[in-house]
Amino acid sequence: MAKLLLVEDDPLMVRMYQRKLINDGYDVEVAVNGEDGLVKIRSFSPDLVLLDIMMPKVNGLQVLERVKSDPTISKIPIIILTNLGGSQEDIERGLELGAVAYLVKSAYRPDEVVAKVKEVLAGYTKSKEVPDAASSSASKKVIEETSKKKK
């Protein structure tokens, strides 16, 4: 069973995604802010992190920067799951910092988020390396997917 860390400060979003992910067979731990997320990434050792951006104490982009700069946890794939933007600049910033995907909550149903989690974990499990989402072709694909979903 894959271990997921959901870093999200909105209790409604936490309940919705946690329930869906548990029902799909994942072991889910929750962090309610970025600071808590950093602690739990180290203590829980998740296989994947779902990370909101707009949070108290330490925001999601700061969490992403800190995780990717720490060699002991930098290989953990992180999916940004946020209501923030979805503009090309926002997406590129998240991918440049090391996220493997950028999902805008309003554009993705919970089952689509789970499908993306499965996709990322399948790729990660096979290669034991985080896919290089910042590469230009991967970045373009994520931007195109997000743009289509927003329409």
trRosetta pair geometry for C-beta under 8 A, 3 or more apart (Angstrom, degrees):
i j d omega theta_ij theta_ji phi_ij phi_ji
1 25 6.1 -135 -127 162 95 83
1 26 6.6 151 -179 -132 91 31
1 27 5.1 94 129 -24 118 101
2 26 5.5 -38 76 -124 87 88
2 27 7.0 -163 96 29 37 84
2 47 4.4 -91 -161 51 91 151
2 48 6.8 18 165 11 124 106
2 121 5.6 -27 -113 -138 162 149
3 26 7.4 133 -116 -174 19 84
3 27 4.6 -33 -105 77 69 110
3 28 7.9 167 -160 -81 53 28
3 29 7.1 17 -176 -2 97 106
3 44 6.5 -166 161 158 132 98
3 45 7.0 56 85 96 148 66
3 46 4.7 -135 117 -129 93 60
3 47 5.1 122 53 -3 69 89
3 48 8.0 161 90 29 52 64
4 21 5.9 -92 58 -179 150 145
4 26 4.9 12 3 170 120 135
4 27 7.0 154 21 78 69 54
4 28 5.1 -19 70 -107 99 72
4 29 7.3 -177 91 29 50 68
4 46 5.7 62 -141 -158 18 123
4 47 6.8 -48 -72 55 56 85
4 48 5.3 -22 -114 72 82 89
4 49 7.3 150 -165 -99 65 28
4 50 6.5 26 178 -6 113 101
4 117 6.9 -10 -102 -152 140 136
5 28 7.8 145 -99 -158 23 58
5 29 5.1 -25 -109 72 72 97
5 30 7.7 154 -162 -97 60 20
5 31 6.3 21 180 -4 105 109
5 37 6.8 122 150 -146 125 80
5 40 5.6 153 -137 121 131 116
5 41 6.2 -136 47 -87 172 65
5 44 5.8 129 -80 85 115 143
5 46 3.9 -121 -15 -39 98 155
5 48 7.6 -167 28 96 71 45
5 49 4.7 -20 67 -113 101 79
5 50 7.2 -169 92 30 51 66
6 14 6.5 139 120 -130 131 73
6 17 5.7 155 -132 107 146 127
6 18 6.2 -124 29 -76 159 82
6 21 7.2 -174 -54 14 128 158
6 28 5.9 15 -8 -168 113 107
6 29 7.3 178 24 85 72 44
6 30 5.1 -25 70 -109 98 71
6 31 7.3 179 88 28 48 67
6 49 8.0 169 -82 -161 24 58
6 50 4.9 -8 -115 63 67 111
7 30 7.8 150 -89 -164 32 52
7 31 4.5 -14 -111 68 77 108
7 33 7.8 -23 -170 117 91 9
7 34 6.7 66 176 -100 130 49
7 36 7.6 166 -131 86 92 87
7 37 3.7 31 -118 -104 131 131
7 40 7.8 175 -85 61 96 126
7 49 6.3 14 -4 -175 112 104
7 50 6.9 -178 27 89 68 57
7 51 4.8 9 56 -117 118 65
7 52 6.0 -136 107 22 75 79
7 55 7.2 -57 151 -58 94 165
7 60 6.9 144 107 -107 124 92
7 63 6.7 -172 143 160 167 173
8 13 5.1 -122 172 103 139 117
8 14 5.1 178 89 -76 119 80
8 17 7.0 111 -6 41 163 140
8 30 7.0 -61 45 -152 90 96
8 31 7.8 112 22 74 49 61
8 32 7.3 -38 84 -123 47 45
8 50 7.3 -10 -42 110 109 101
8 52 4.7 105 -109 -23 64 128
8 55 7.7 -141 -141 -91 23 122
8 81 7.4 -39 -82 88 113 114
9 32 5.4 81 -114 179 61 67
9 33 5.7 49 -88 -84 109 66
9 52 6.5 -120 9 74 80 152
9 54 7.8 -98 36 108 126 66
9 55 4.6 153 -25 -129 126 88
9 56 6.2 118 -117 11 153 87
10 13 4.0 61 84 14 111 112
10 14 6.6 179 88 -16 55 84
10 52 7.5 146 7 -101 96 162
11 14 5.4 -52 -144 34 33 117
11 15 6.4 33 159 -19 67 102
12 15 6.0 -54 -150 35 29 108
12 16 6.4 25 155 -16 64 110
13 16 5.8 -58 -145 39 31 110
13 17 6.0 14 165 -5 69 111
13 52 7.6 88 111 -77 154 134
13 105 7.0 -50 -123 -134 127 148
14 17 6.6 -66 -142 46 21 96
14 18 5.6 19 165 -18 63 119
14 30 5.5 60 -153 -141 117 141
14 32 7.5 -21 -78 -101 148 81
15 18 6.0 -59 -135 41 21 110
15 19 6.1 22 165 -20 61 111
16 19 6.2 -61 -152 34 21 108
16 20 6.5 14 156 -13 60 111
16 110 6.1 -132 154 -80 99 137
17 20 5.7 -57 -145 40 33 110
17 21 5.9 27 160 -16 69 111
17 50 6.9 -140 167 106 148 159
17 81 7.6 92 -106 142 156 159
17 110 6.2 -162 -101 -128 61 106
17 113 6.8 -56 -125 103 105 154
18 21 6.0 -60 -143 41 26 106
18 22 6.1 24 160 -16 64 110
18 28 5.2 172 -139 119 76 149
18 30 6.2 -32 -86 -66 130 122
19 22 6.0 -59 -145 39 25 108
19 23 6.2 25 157 -18 63 111
20 23 5.8 -58 -148 38 27 112
20 24 6.4 17 155 -12 63 111
20 110 4.3 -148 -80 164 170 130
20 111 7.1 -128 -162 -70 130 54
20 113 7.5 78 106 69 145 113
20 114 6.0 -124 146 -54 111 125
21 24 5.7 -62 -148 42 31 107
21 26 4.4 -50 167 54 92 129
21 28 4.8 100 99 -70 127 136
21 114 6.5 -175 -95 -101 65 99
21 117 7.3 32 -118 30 105 175
22 25 7.8 108 -179 -23 30 9
22 26 6.3 -92 -87 65 34 73
22 28 5.5 -91 -63 13 85 122
24 114 5.2 154 -44 -152 171 138
26 117 7.5 -34 -71 143 151 147
29 40 5.8 -169 130 -176 130 131
29 44 4.7 -117 33 -128 165 157
29 46 6.8 -133 39 -76 114 113
31 34 7.8 79 132 -107 124 14
31 36 4.0 174 -161 113 95 98
31 37 3.9 154 104 -78 153 61
31 39 7.4 154 -121 55 128 86
31 40 4.7 -152 -69 23 119 141
32 36 5.7 32 43 48 65 155
33 36 5.1 91 54 14 73 104
33 37 6.8 -126 102 -11 37 93
33 55 5.0 160 -141 162 62 114
33 56 4.9 -54 -124 71 127 81
33 57 4.5 72 154 30 135 121
33 58 6.8 107 149 40 91 72
34 37 5.1 -52 -146 33 34 120
34 38 6.6 38 157 -22 66 98
34 55 5.0 142 -31 88 90 128
34 56 7.7 -158 14 83 89 40
34 57 5.6 -160 52 87 88 92
34 58 3.1 -125 101 86 124 84
34 59 5.7 -44 -44 -3 152 3
34 60 6.2 -143 -93 -71 113 40
34 62 6.1 62 172 73 154 104
34 63 4.5 -137 -151 -54 101 115
35 38 6.0 -50 -156 28 30 109
35 39 6.9 28 148 -13 61 104
35 57 4.2 -64 -14 137 117 142
35 58 4.8 125 -56 7 67 112
36 39 5.7 -56 -153 37 36 112
36 40 6.1 25 154 -13 70 111
36 57 7.8 92 -7 62 78 153
37 40 5.9 -62 -142 43 28 104
37 41 6.2 38 157 -30 66 102
37 49 7.4 88 -169 -156 110 129
37 51 7.0 88 -162 -119 153 94
37 55 7.9 66 -12 104 132 167
37 58 7.5 -130 45 79 106 114
37 63 5.3 -3 96 -131 132 145
38 41 5.8 -44 -145 24 29 114
38 42 7.1 21 157 -9 58 104
38 58 6.7 5 -19 74 124 158
38 63 5.9 -142 -63 -129 89 89
38 66 6.1 -12 -115 100 124 144
38 67 7.4 -144 -116 -64 78 86
39 42 6.3 -69 -166 39 31 105
39 43 6.1 5 154 -2 70 117
40 43 5.6 -62 -129 50 37 100
40 44 4.8 13 178 -1 79 121
40 46 7.8 38 137 -26 91 112
41 44 6.9 -48 -107 49 14 94
41 45 7.7 69 171 -87 44 29
41 46 6.6 -68 -127 20 60 102
41 49 6.4 -13 -104 -82 106 138
41 63 8.0 146 -27 -173 143 105
41 67 6.1 -86 169 -107 167 114
41 73 5.6 78 145 -165 113 149
41 76 6.7 -173 -161 58 107 165
42 45 7.5 1 179 -64 21 66
42 72 7.8 41 -121 109 90 121
42 73 6.5 -82 -87 -64 67 142
46 49 5.6 115 81 -68 141 73
46 76 6.3 80 79 -154 81 132
47 76 7.4 179 180 -140 17 88
47 77 7.9 0 147 38 59 95
47 121 6.3 46 136 -122 122 107
47 124 7.4 143 172 103 90 142
48 76 6.9 172 -105 -179 28 83
48 77 5.1 -22 -119 75 84 96
48 78 7.5 162 -168 -90 64 32
48 79 6.8 22 174 -2 109 102
48 117 6.1 145 107 -150 157 88
48 120 6.2 109 -122 104 138 123
48 121 5.8 -82 -39 -76 138 94
48 124 7.3 170 -77 22 102 162
49 67 7.5 -110 25 -120 159 169
49 76 6.0 61 -11 140 106 118
49 77 7.3 -175 28 97 72 49
49 78 4.5 -17 68 -113 105 79
49 79 7.2 -177 91 29 54 64
50 78 8.0 163 -88 -160 18 61
50 79 5.3 -20 -110 70 64 101
50 81 4.8 5 -176 3 97 134
50 113 7.4 50 -126 179 138 119
50 117 7.3 -41 -67 -90 113 114
51 60 4.7 135 155 -148 102 111
51 63 6.1 -159 -149 89 133 134
51 64 6.5 142 120 -65 164 95
51 78 5.4 4 -1 -172 131 107
51 79 6.9 158 22 79 79 46
51 80 5.5 -47 76 -108 92 53
51 81 6.6 132 58 25 36 78
51 82 7.9 -17 111 -52 62 99
51 99 7.5 -126 53 -107 124 112
52 55 5.5 109 94 -51 110 110
52 60 5.3 -146 101 -63 43 134
52 80 7.8 93 -119 -163 16 67
52 81 6.2 -50 -78 82 60 75
52 82 5.3 121 -149 -96 58 79
53 59 6.0 21 174 174 60 101
53 60 3.7 -99 -109 44 40 129
53 61 6.0 33 -142 -31 95 84
53 80 6.3 29 -54 -159 99 112
53 82 4.3 18 6 -110 102 148
53 84 4.7 -59 63 14 139 143
53 94 7.7 -84 -84 -92 124 117
54 59 6.5 -19 -113 -137 29 105
54 60 7.2 -30 -10 2 28 110
54 82 6.7 114 6 -151 84 110
54 83 7.1 -51 25 54 127 92
54 84 5.7 144 -29 -56 106 117
55 58 7.2 -3 92 80 108 49
55 59 5.6 150 47 -123 76 50
55 60 6.0 99 9 -41 112 81
58 62 4.8 -120 -175 91 88 129
58 63 5.8 111 128 -59 112 83
58 66 7.9 -15 179 -1 141 143
59 62 5.1 95 58 10 70 104
59 63 7.2 -127 106 -6 37 90
60 63 5.3 -50 -147 34 37 115
60 64 6.2 40 154 -22 67 103
60 80 6.5 108 150 -129 139 94
60 82 6.8 -136 37 -78 164 127
61 64 5.4 -48 -147 35 34 116
61 65 6.4 39 152 -20 64 102
61 93 7.0 -20 -123 141 131 112
61 94 7.1 -104 -102 -98 91 70
61 97 6.1 -168 -154 -54 80 175
62 65 5.7 -50 -148 34 33 113
62 66 6.4 29 155 -16 65 107
63 66 5.9 -61 -150 39 29 108
63 67 6.2 27 156 -19 66 109
64 67 5.9 -56 -144 36 27 109
64 68 6.2 15 163 -9 64 113
64 78 5.9 -177 -115 108 91 160
64 80 7.5 -17 -73 -77 140 103
64 94 7.1 -117 -125 -147 176 68
64 97 4.6 67 125 133 125 126
64 98 5.8 173 176 57 98 100
64 99 6.1 -40 -134 -54 138 89
65 68 6.3 -66 -145 43 24 102
65 69 6.2 13 160 -13 63 115
65 97 5.6 -68 -73 -154 70 115
65 98 7.9 147 -92 17 35 118
66 69 6.0 -64 -143 40 27 105
66 70 6.5 19 159 -18 64 113
67 70 6.1 -69 -151 35 28 106
67 73 5.4 -85 -154 112 79 112
67 74 6.4 144 147 -102 65 51
67 76 6.6 -79 -180 58 126 111
67 78 6.6 108 88 -49 154 142
67 98 7.3 -152 88 91 97 144
68 74 5.1 78 -144 -137 39 92
68 97 6.4 171 16 164 152 67
68 98 3.8 175 -91 -18 145 166
69 74 7.1 167 23 -91 10 116
70 73 5.0 19 96 40 114 94
70 74 5.8 178 75 -50 53 88
71 74 5.5 -37 -116 7 29 124
73 76 5.5 -24 179 1 76 119
74 98 7.5 -88 -162 -156 84 154
75 128 7.7 -1 177 163 138 67
75 129 6.9 -89 -146 -132 106 45
75 130 5.7 -170 -160 -24 56 103
76 130 7.5 23 87 -74 15 125
77 100 4.6 -13 -159 -7 103 144
77 120 5.2 -179 138 166 153 120
77 121 7.6 -153 51 -79 142 52
77 124 5.2 -108 -22 -79 135 142
77 130 4.8 161 -85 -124 80 99
77 131 7.4 38 -113 23 124 80
78 98 6.6 57 41 114 119 91
78 99 5.1 -83 96 -116 94 67
78 100 6.5 139 60 7 47 85
79 99 6.6 92 -125 -167 23 99
79 100 6.1 -51 -79 64 67 89
79 101 4.5 -6 -128 62 90 101
79 102 7.8 -169 -168 -75 63 25
79 103 6.3 17 168 4 107 112
79 113 8.0 141 130 -159 147 85
79 116 6.4 119 -133 128 151 120
79 117 6.9 -101 0 -88 156 70
79 120 6.3 -139 -60 -24 116 166
80 94 4.7 -56 -17 -159 157 144
80 99 4.7 -17 -21 -135 101 156
80 101 7.0 -151 34 99 70 55
80 102 4.6 0 62 -119 117 66
80 103 6.7 172 91 29 62 63
81 103 5.0 -6 -109 70 67 107
81 105 6.2 76 171 -73 79 85
81 108 7.9 -93 -136 62 92 136
81 113 6.5 49 -119 -135 130 126
82 85 7.7 14 109 41 120 75
82 102 7.7 -36 31 -164 106 79
82 103 7.5 133 24 81 59 58
82 104 6.6 -43 80 -116 65 52
82 105 6.5 -115 112 -20 14 96
83 104 6.7 74 -127 -162 32 77
83 105 5.1 -40 -73 33 73 117
83 106 6.3 69 -126 -20 84 101
84 90 6.2 -170 128 -153 95 142
84 104 7.8 -130 63 -118 41 87
85 89 7.7 -81 -179 71 151 82
85 90 3.6 142 102 -36 147 164
85 91 7.8 -141 117 -35 114 70
85 104 7.4 -122 91 -101 45 118
86 90 6.2 -16 -18 70 12 136
86 91 6.7 36 -156 -52 39 103
86 102 7.5 161 -117 136 61 111
86 104 4.0 -15 -77 -63 125 141
86 107 6.8 104 -115 -10 154 142
86 146 5.3 -161 -159 166 96 120
86 147 7.7 154 156 -80 102 49
86 150 5.6 143 135 -75 149 137
87 90 4.7 96 51 5 77 102
87 91 7.0 -149 89 -3 39 88
88 91 5.9 -59 -148 40 30 110
88 92 6.1 28 157 -18 66 110
88 143 5.5 36 -121 -141 80 128
89 92 5.9 -56 -143 39 27 109
89 93 6.2 32 156 -23 63 106
90 93 5.8 -57 -151 33 27 113
90 94 6.6 24 154 -15 63 107
90 102 7.3 154 123 -178 87 147
91 94 5.9 -59 -153 37 31 109
91 95 6.2 23 155 -13 67 110
91 102 4.6 -177 -130 68 79 158
91 139 7.5 133 131 -165 103 81
91 142 6.0 176 -178 119 123 109
91 143 5.2 148 101 -93 155 79
91 146 5.9 -170 -91 37 140 159
92 95 5.7 -59 -143 42 31 108
92 96 5.9 35 157 -24 67 108
92 139 6.2 50 -112 -165 76 125
92 143 7.4 11 -56 -74 81 121
93 96 5.8 -54 -144 35 26 111
93 97 6.5 22 157 -16 61 108
94 97 5.9 -62 -152 37 28 108
94 99 4.4 -18 158 24 92 140
94 102 4.7 115 80 -91 147 121
95 98 7.7 150 -176 10 30 8
95 99 5.6 -80 -90 63 42 88
95 102 6.5 -80 -49 -29 88 119
95 133 4.7 -122 -143 123 99 104
95 134 4.8 154 147 -91 90 65
95 138 7.5 172 -158 112 134 99
95 139 5.1 146 121 -110 163 93
95 142 6.3 157 -76 59 135 155
96 134 5.3 99 -101 -125 41 120
98 130 7.5 32 -175 122 90 154
98 133 7.8 97 -176 48 27 108
98 134 7.2 -36 -89 -37 35 122
99 102 5.9 83 113 -67 143 80
99 133 6.2 -65 100 74 57 152
100 120 5.4 111 110 -133 142 123
100 130 5.9 -127 -73 -175 119 98
100 131 5.4 89 -141 59 112 96
100 133 4.6 169 -138 -37 40 133
101 116 5.7 -166 129 -180 171 126
101 120 6.4 -108 -9 -71 125 130
101 133 6.6 -140 -57 -115 43 148
101 142 6.0 -169 -133 -123 59 119
102 142 5.7 84 30 167 93 125
102 146 6.1 -19 93 -70 95 146
103 107 7.2 -149 -173 71 69 99
103 108 4.9 -25 -172 1 114 153
103 112 8.0 166 -145 116 133 101
103 113 6.2 129 146 -108 166 87
103 116 6.3 175 -66 48 138 172
103 146 7.3 -156 -115 -101 37 99
104 107 4.3 54 78 16 101 114
104 108 6.8 137 71 -2 53 95
104 146 6.1 98 -3 -154 106 103
104 149 6.9 163 50 100 102 122
104 150 6.4 32 58 -82 149 98
105 108 6.6 -83 -141 49 25 88
106 150 7.9 56 92 -120 99 72
107 146 6.7 94 92 -154 160 64
107 149 3.6 90 166 133 118 108
107 150 4.9 -51 -96 -77 135 56
108 112 4.4 -133 -163 90 87 123
108 113 5.3 106 136 -58 126 82
108 116 7.5 -24 -154 -11 148 136
108 149 6.1 -3 -63 -171 74 148
109 112 4.8 96 54 4 74 104
109 113 7.3 -134 98 -6 40 85
110 113 5.4 -51 -149 32 38 114
110 114 6.5 39 152 -19 67 102
111 114 5.5 -48 -149 36 37 114
111 115 6.5 44 149 -23 64 101
112 115 5.4 -45 -148 32 36 116
112 116 6.6 38 151 -19 64 101
113 116 5.7 -53 -153 35 33 111
113 117 6.5 38 147 -22 65 103
114 117 5.4 -49 -148 33 35 116
114 118 6.4 37 152 -19 65 102
115 118 5.7 -52 -150 36 32 112
115 119 6.3 34 150 -21 64 106
116 119 5.5 -51 -146 36 33 115
116 120 6.3 31 156 -16 66 105
117 120 6.0 -58 -147 39 27 107
117 121 6.1 23 157 -14 64 111
118 121 5.9 -59 -143 42 27 108
118 122 6.1 31 157 -24 64 108
119 122 5.9 -55 -148 32 26 112
119 123 6.6 20 156 -12 61 108
120 123 5.9 -60 -151 40 31 108
120 124 6.0 27 154 -18 67 112
120 131 7.3 -118 -138 15 76 121
121 124 5.5 -57 -139 42 31 111
121 125 5.8 35 160 -25 67 107
122 125 5.9 -51 -141 34 25 111
122 126 6.6 24 159 -18 59 107
123 126 6.1 -57 -150 34 28 109
123 127 6.5 -11 167 13 64 112
123 131 5.3 1 137 -49 139 121
124 127 6.7 -80 -143 53 24 85
124 128 7.1 63 171 -104 61 19
124 129 7.4 -141 -137 73 61 29
124 130 6.3 2 -111 -102 102 50
124 131 7.2 -93 -71 -19 72 84
125 128 7.5 16 -161 -68 21 57
127 131 7.6 101 50 -72 145 69
130 133 8.0 -57 150 -8 97 94
131 138 6.7 170 148 -128 107 150
132 135 4.6 66 118 -24 109 107
132 138 6.2 162 101 14 65 154
133 138 4.8 -136 -140 136 40 130
133 139 6.6 100 158 -75 65 64
133 142 6.3 44 -166 -36 107 145
134 138 7.1 19 35 76 17 118
134 139 6.1 27 -154 -63 30 113
135 138 4.6 75 60 17 90 107
135 139 6.5 -163 83 -12 39 91
136 139 5.6 -55 -139 39 28 113
136 140 6.2 31 159 -21 64 105
137 140 5.8 -51 -146 35 30 111
137 141 6.5 34 153 -22 62 105
138 141 5.6 -53 -150 33 33 114
138 142 6.5 31 154 -17 66 104
139 142 5.9 -55 -150 36 31 108
139 143 6.3 30 153 -17 65 108
140 143 5.7 -57 -147 40 31 111
140 144 6.1 32 155 -20 66 107
141 144 5.8 -55 -147 37 28 111
141 145 6.3 29 155 -19 64 106
142 145 5.7 -52 -145 36 30 111
142 146 6.2 25 158 -15 65 109
143 146 6.0 -59 -146 41 27 107
143 147 6.1 29 156 -21 64 110
144 147 5.8 -56 -143 37 28 111
144 148 6.3 28 158 -19 64 106
145 148 6.0 -59 -152 36 27 109
145 149 6.3 24 154 -18 64 110
146 149 5.7 -56 -145 37 32 111
146 150 6.4 33 156 -24 65 106
147 150 5.9 -56 -150 31 29 112
147 151 7.1 33 154 -28 61 103
148 151 6.1 -56 -161 21 34 113
